[in-house]
Every structure is written in structure tokens, then in C-alpha cells.
């Protein structure tokens, strides 16, 4: 980086959120920005998660930007390699390469109240920015549980998001820890290679069939020749999921039919009553994310697979021991145990106006105004922030809504003129969060009887959005200056802020 480099906007991360922000900045006419990426290529979670069988559980045409439709998706549910290639394509088509700073992990971001800018320390130098857009994403930092004896295990250990492709699994005795979205893809992908596979399951997931197929050449030619057909396909996929939202958010009892279908799916593949009992959840479907696989249950019935209906509790040498006392000798341990979602490590590296870190500010739970702005952290926004996750649709829809909010945020700074910053008012953040949590009370994620990664340490759901994507799009269409304190450099007229708020109110009247 250039010495004393200053940019208008610094974007952190180059996954869907970061690249989407970069495209939107260019479309808004803003070219004075950088994208800071700790790795050596773009892709975010779709770069890091390249384990065997990795694929998306959202249909391809919905899991892509509306402004960058892809008529050539090869399958209805795309694999990791196709999604990563799509992100590389977006990077090239929209001319983002000059803005990328690879191998630039952010070590610390500190708000400078005198200069009204962020000082950003990275592994490749320091720069300053008027605005920071944090798009590190909640699925970026793997979580490995503290298992007694893990440090002295003599075999191979890795997380699903840090797959060791140099390690040959053929003939090995492997422990798979976890039964989330990654594990149900990994298990059938490696089951035929390994000598023995022991699956440690704390909580069984609800699994529905994955209705995946190759997209025909005729379909792709149609989408290329008539682009509106791609948009139509996307719209139908979106609309179906919007209709499902009420069952998740207001009427969880309506999910009983889906539950019966899931049990029927299991019964078709798993004939052993004892194994079926192990695999049957005791909570309402939808409380944890509904997983899609047509290969998971058949893999679990194979003679070289053992399902331990208990979590891994201890390791002694090469022996792994479950909480129920069962033991297995293994050569490798693969953790499919998720990510730091409600305790994102990036929050420890953000120091706000009063010298506190974002982690300290969120000690009682994450919360941000409209999922983007945290009180006490001026000109800092997050993409996929608190309560912006989805339990049944595409996160790209939420990302694009937050990009709308980001764009208007920057426009409002332009309207204010001069050196200015916006800091979310604590009352506005509290009011937004109170309304979100009130709506959350009757959702399946809070009433379904499960413990999920959606919940923080105190049991609050700080992850999921309790409504439709349409509602969120409306809520993030524009920035309401009344929800922010306008900060100016010393000597600026305080009346300017009131005037801007009044002008905005008059314009929207």
C-alpha cells in the first residue's frame, strides 16, 4: 500500500458482500475505494470451503446477484467451484481488480474523532478511510470446540472450512464431528474412500431431498437469447420462498406437513429402526436450518459408518470418546462445527468513538440499526450484520438490500457536505432491536425447541431476520437521518445537521 494512503471507502472482505459493495460503489460513481482481503483471491466462504461435496442449498439462479445474472449455471444447485468461478467473473466484468488488496488482513480499525476517519492497520501497512464497509461475513472464522486431549491427538485434525487436500483419506479411520450443512455433504462424499467413518452427532438435523439436476443446454441457450427468462426463473424461485416465510415467522405449526415429508424421506433410506431413532430430531422442523441431501441418509446405512448419537467429549491418544462413553480409534478428526457467528472475531478489531471495541459494545448481544450501523461507531457499516440472516431463502437478497442502504448512506454524507460522519443514535438502535426481538418471539427459531447457532450465549436470536426479504428491502431503502447523530469537525455549524434532517423529511413528504 502507498504510504499514508487515504480512500473514501474501505471494504473489508471479497465474498458476495464485499464484491457486491464494490460493484455498487462503482455504479454510484465512487472509484476512490479499496477492498481489503486477507487471502490471495476473491470468494470469501466459497473460496475457503472447498471440501469434498461442497455445494449451495439455494437454487443457482437465486444465489446470484440480480445485476449480474448468469444464464450458464450448469446445475439447479451449484457446486462450490461454480460459485467461486461466478465471483471471479463478477470481479472481472465490473472492473474490480484495481481496487483489490490481497494478503491484507485487517488487524485493527480505530475511529479518529478529530480527523473524522478510520485508521486501518493491515498486514501490509496502514491506511485511512472516511467510511468502512465491513463485509467479512458470519461464516468466515471456523469454530473448533475445546475438546480435552485434542492437542495431543497424534493423527490429522482440520476443520471443514480449512480442508487439507494433501491428506489422503483412503482407508483411514475418520471421525466426523458435527451434523450441520457441511457435514451432510462431506459424509457421502468421503464414505466410500475411508476405511471407517464415525459420525459424532449432538443433534440430528431435519433433512429433505435435494432435487438437483443438470440444467440442459437448451435451457441455457434460452436464458442467453432471452435474458428476461433468467429473471423470470429467479422471480419464481424468490416468490415461492416469500410465501413460505409466514410458516417460519408466525405459524410454526404449519410446518408439521413438512416434518412428515422429512420423516418419510428418512424412512425410505433408513430401514433400521434403531438408526432411524438416532436420526429423528425432537424439535420442530425449521428451528435449525432445514438441510438438503439425497445422499446423506443412504451413506449412514453403509457398513463402514457408525453414528454416535452424542457429542465428542474427550480424546485420549488415538481414541475419541463420546459423551455417552462410546469410543473409537481414529486416524483423523474432521470438525464440521460451524463458525464464530454471534461472536465474530472482527468485532475485537474495531475500536469506536469512546475507545471501546465492537466486542465490548456487543457484550450483551449483537445489535445494529437496520442490520448495518452500531451506535458509537461512526461511518462504519456491516454487510450481513445482526439479524439479517435467513432461514429459508437466499442471502444475496439481503445483501443487495444492505447495498441499497450503503449507497444512500454515502449520498447523505454528500448532501451534508464537508467533513461529516453519521453515528447511529443509541435510542434508534435500541428501538430497531426491540422491534426485531419482539417479532422473533413467535418464530420457529425461538419456539421450535432447539439450540442453534442462530442464538448467542444468552439465548437471544441475533442472527435471523424475522420477516420477508421484501420487508427488509423496504426497511433499508433509504437512510433516515433522524436515526443518526451528525458529527462535524470542530467549528462546523451544528445547525447544518438539523437543516439536512429537515430537508430530507421535506423531500420524502
Buried (B, 14 or more C-beta within 10 A) or exposed (E): BEEEBEBBBBBBBBBBBBBBBBBBBBEBEBEEBBBBBBBEEBBBBBBBBBBBBBBBBBBBBBBBBEEBBBBBBEBBBBBBEBBBBBBBEBBEEBEBEEBBBBEBBBEBBBBEBEEBBBBBBBEEBBBBBBBBBBBBBBBBBBBBEEBEBBEEBEBBBBBBBEBBEEEEBEEBBBBBBBBBBBBBBBBBBBBEBBEBBBBBBBBBBBBBBBEBEEBEEEBBEBBEEEEEBBBEBBBEBBEEBBEBBEBBBBEBEBBEEBBEBBBEBBEEBBEEEEBBEBBBBEBBBBBBBBBBBBBBBBBBEEEBBBBBBBBBBBBEEBEBBBBEEBEBEBBBBBBBBBBBBBBBEBBEBBBBBEEBBBBBBBEEBBBBBBBBBBBBBBBBBBBBBBBBBBBBBBBBBBBBBBBBBBBBBBEBBEEBEEBBBBBBBEEBBEEBBEEBBEBBEEBBBBBBEBEBBBBBEEEBBBBBBBBBBBBBBEBBEBBBBEBBBBBBEEEBEEEBBEEBBEEBEEEEE
